[in-house]
Amino acid sequence: MQQVDVIVVGGGLVGAAIAWGLRQQGLDTALLDEGDVAFRASRGNFGLVWVQSKGLGAPHYQRWTRASAEGWGGLAEGLASRTGLACGLRQPGGVHLCLSDEEFADRSDRMARMKAEAGNHGYEYRMLDAKEARDMLPGLGEGVVGASWTPYDGHANPLNLLHALHRAFVGAGGRYVPEARVTAADAAPRDFRIATPAGDFAAPRIVLAAGLGNAELAPLFGLSAPVRPQRGQILVTERTTEALPMPTTTIRQTDDGTLMMGDSHEEAGFDIGQDPAVMAAIADRAVRCFPWIARLNIIRAWSALRVMAPDSLPVYDESERFPGAFTANCHSGVTLAAAHAGLLAPMIARGALDAGMEAFSARRFGSLALAEA
Ligand SMILES: Cc1cc2nc3c(=O)[nH]c(=O)nc-3n(C[C@H](O)[C@H](O)[C@H](O)COP(=O)(O)OP(=O)(O)OC[C@H]3O[C@@H](n4cnc5c(N)ncnc54)[C@H](O)[C@@H]3O)c2cc1C
């Protein structure tokens, strides 16, 4: 039995960011991860560090997202200095393109409400008419009637981020344990014992960050994580000399010059297949936004499963029955990586979530959460 200060279950972006943050707090941390058969949103996502559409009707989520976007530069610098790996972070601002007057009206309304809800925390944005949008993004199609813009948005290389988090964690003395699927646990307040095929671990604290796996794990610890899979498909083009100066909600240019296009929101259970009709719709919208994209070949395409709570917001919790056990789930693990490493991990290291985190508790789902627990 290996005794550590804290066990983190799940080595995707959420678990790895939290484990890195806990290690930086000086905690002896074991990061237990399933094998390669696992569903891994962290290896199939779009790579946006995105603020502008996050948290309508949930200003606490808007602030959490903003705080993470603001902390991302520090996270990337810290990881680069320790690992030599660049996360490719760029935060030039971002736009959401509207292809009809109706879309533009909906977007204007949404952005105005986001600003109102932000109160004196502030929320800077502009609605751009077609000409302004064209000046900002050369090559925009005639069908684009306008766009919303905020200065907060950006993007990064999510695979490098995952790699850098793991490398930094292990380099700082963290214990990464692959092939360690957790299926059962002995849980008591501040006393958790886990047997895995890769060894047995005990700790006074445990963080469940197993993505979709949390739905089954959380009840073992008196917690609830009513998350479901939601499929997203992504297309990647060959490299191009055309330049996209900033990311849009559905099209971004990587450091290599390829374009990523996506992503869909499909209720397909655990099916990670691809649907040609959805792929065609993604490509069609991209070409209407930027007609020159039609000249490019698609060289890769995949689908992956988001980790979705019923209201799409993150779930962070501490067990009332077994203090010391925490959950962490979200559908924007790239964007929130800095908050997970720099804000959430210190709370867990201190032994309790801050009072302001109560709004993220699965208790907000009431009887739904209890039924699923
Ligand atoms: C198509 C798509 C596009 C996206 N685009 C963006 C974007 O642009 N920006 C953004 O911020 N986010 C985006 N996301 C979301 C982001 O990818 C996820 O929020 C993030 O990857 C979730 O990370 P995770 O660690 O919770 O889950 P995962 O990456 O799924 O990792 C879960 C880990 O837990 C392990 N595990 C599971 N069960 C167990 C168990 N019982 N025992 C041990 N280990 C276990 C698995 O091995 C796995 O490594 C996108 C997602 C998708 C699918």
The ligand as a Tripos MOL2 file, in Angstrom:
@<TRIPOS>MOLECULE
LIG
   53    58     1     0     0
SMALL
NO_CHARGES

@<TRIPOS>ATOM
      1 C1        -15.0010   17.6400  -29.7730 C.3       1 LIG1
      2 C2        -14.5840   18.3490  -28.5180 C.ar      1 LIG1
      3 C3        -14.1730   19.6590  -28.5790 C.ar      1 LIG1
      4 C4        -13.7980   20.3340  -27.4260 C.ar      1 LIG1
      5 N1        -13.3100   21.5940  -27.5220 N.ar      1 LIG1
      6 C5        -12.8700   22.2350  -26.4260 C.ar      1 LIG1
      7 C6        -12.3110   23.5270  -26.5410 C.ar      1 LIG1
      8 O1        -12.1890   24.0850  -27.6160 O.2       1 LIG1
      9 N2        -11.9020   24.1440  -25.3930 N.ar      1 LIG1
     10 C7        -12.0470   23.5590  -24.1710 C.ar      1 LIG1
     11 O2        -11.7060   24.1770  -23.1680 O.2       1 LIG1
     12 N3        -12.5310   22.3040  -24.0410 N.ar      1 LIG1
     13 C8        -12.9470   21.6410  -25.1380 C.ar      1 LIG1
     14 N4        -13.4450   20.3750  -25.0410 N.ar      1 LIG1
     15 C9        -13.5960   19.7900  -23.7230 C.3       1 LIG1
     16 C10       -12.3230   19.2340  -23.1300 C.3       1 LIG1
     17 O3        -11.6930   18.3950  -24.0370 O.3       1 LIG1
     18 C11       -12.7290   18.4850  -21.8620 C.3       1 LIG1
     19 O4        -13.3400   19.3740  -20.9540 O.3       1 LIG1
     20 C12       -11.5670   17.8810  -21.1430 C.3       1 LIG1
     21 O5        -10.7480   17.1640  -22.0040 O.3       1 LIG1
     22 C13       -12.0970   16.9640  -20.0680 C.3       1 LIG1
     23 O6        -10.9930   16.3840  -19.4530 O.3       1 LIG1
     24 P1        -11.1730   15.2680  -18.3780 P.3       1 LIG1
     25 O7         -9.8270   15.0510  -17.8050 O.co2     1 LIG1
     26 O8        -12.2940   15.6060  -17.4620 O.co2     1 LIG1
     27 O9        -11.7020   14.0010  -19.1940 O.3       1 LIG1
     28 P2        -10.9470   12.9900  -20.1690 P.3       1 LIG1
     29 O10       -10.0180   13.6430  -21.0870 O.co2     1 LIG1
     30 O11       -12.0170   12.1390  -20.7720 O.co2     1 LIG1
     31 O12       -10.0570   12.1340  -19.2090 O.3       1 LIG1
     32 C14       -10.5890   11.2720  -18.2540 C.3       1 LIG1
     33 C15        -9.4580   10.3830  -17.7970 C.3       1 LIG1
     34 O13        -9.9470    9.6190  -16.6980 O.3       1 LIG1
     35 C16        -9.4430    8.3110  -16.8260 C.3       1 LIG1
     36 N5        -10.4000    7.4230  -16.1810 N.ar      1 LIG1
     37 C17       -11.7220    7.2740  -16.4630 C.ar      1 LIG1
     38 N6        -12.2660    6.3770  -15.6170 N.ar      1 LIG1
     39 C18       -11.2680    5.9840  -14.7930 C.ar      1 LIG1
     40 C19       -11.2190    5.0850  -13.6970 C.ar      1 LIG1
     41 N7        -12.2930    4.4240  -13.2740 N.pl3     1 LIG1
     42 N8        -10.0310    4.8930  -13.0790 N.ar      1 LIG1
     43 C20        -8.9160    5.5710  -13.4810 C.ar      1 LIG1
     44 N9         -8.9200    6.4580  -14.5050 N.ar      1 LIG1
     45 C21       -10.0890    6.6440  -15.1360 C.ar      1 LIG1
     46 C22        -9.3120    8.0680  -18.3290 C.3       1 LIG1
     47 O14        -8.2510    7.1590  -18.5630 O.3       1 LIG1
     48 C23        -8.9720    9.4410  -18.8680 C.3       1 LIG1
     49 O15        -7.5630    9.6280  -19.0250 O.3       1 LIG1
     50 C24       -13.8370   19.6680  -26.1670 C.ar      1 LIG1
     51 C25       -14.2400   18.3430  -26.1120 C.ar      1 LIG1
     52 C26       -14.6150   17.6810  -27.2620 C.ar      1 LIG1
     53 C27       -15.0130   16.2480  -27.1660 C.3       1 LIG1
@<TRIPOS>BOND
     1     1     2 1
     2     2     3 ar
     3     2    52 ar
     4     3     4 ar
     5     4     5 ar
     6     4    50 ar
     7     5     6 ar
     8     6     7 ar
     9     6    13 1
    10     7     8 2
    11     7     9 ar
    12     9    10 ar
    13    10    11 2
    14    10    12 ar
    15    12    13 ar
    16    13    14 ar
    17    14    15 1
    18    14    50 ar
    19    15    16 1
    20    16    17 1
    21    16    18 1
    22    18    19 1
    23    18    20 1
    24    20    21 1
    25    20    22 1
    26    22    23 1
    27    23    24 1
    28    24    25 2
    29    24    26 1
    30    24    27 1
    31    27    28 1
    32    28    29 2
    33    28    30 1
    34    28    31 1
    35    31    32 1
    36    32    33 1
    37    33    34 1
    38    33    48 1
    39    34    35 1
    40    35    36 1
    41    35    46 1
    42    36    37 ar
    43    36    45 ar
    44    37    38 ar
    45    38    39 ar
    46    39    40 ar
    47    39    45 ar
    48    40    41 1
    49    40    42 ar
    50    42    43 ar
    51    43    44 ar
    52    44    45 ar
    53    46    47 1
    54    46    48 1
    55    48    49 1
    56    50    51 ar
    57    51    52 ar
    58    52    53 1
@<TRIPOS>SUBSTRUCTURE
     1 LIG1         1 GROUP 0 **** ****
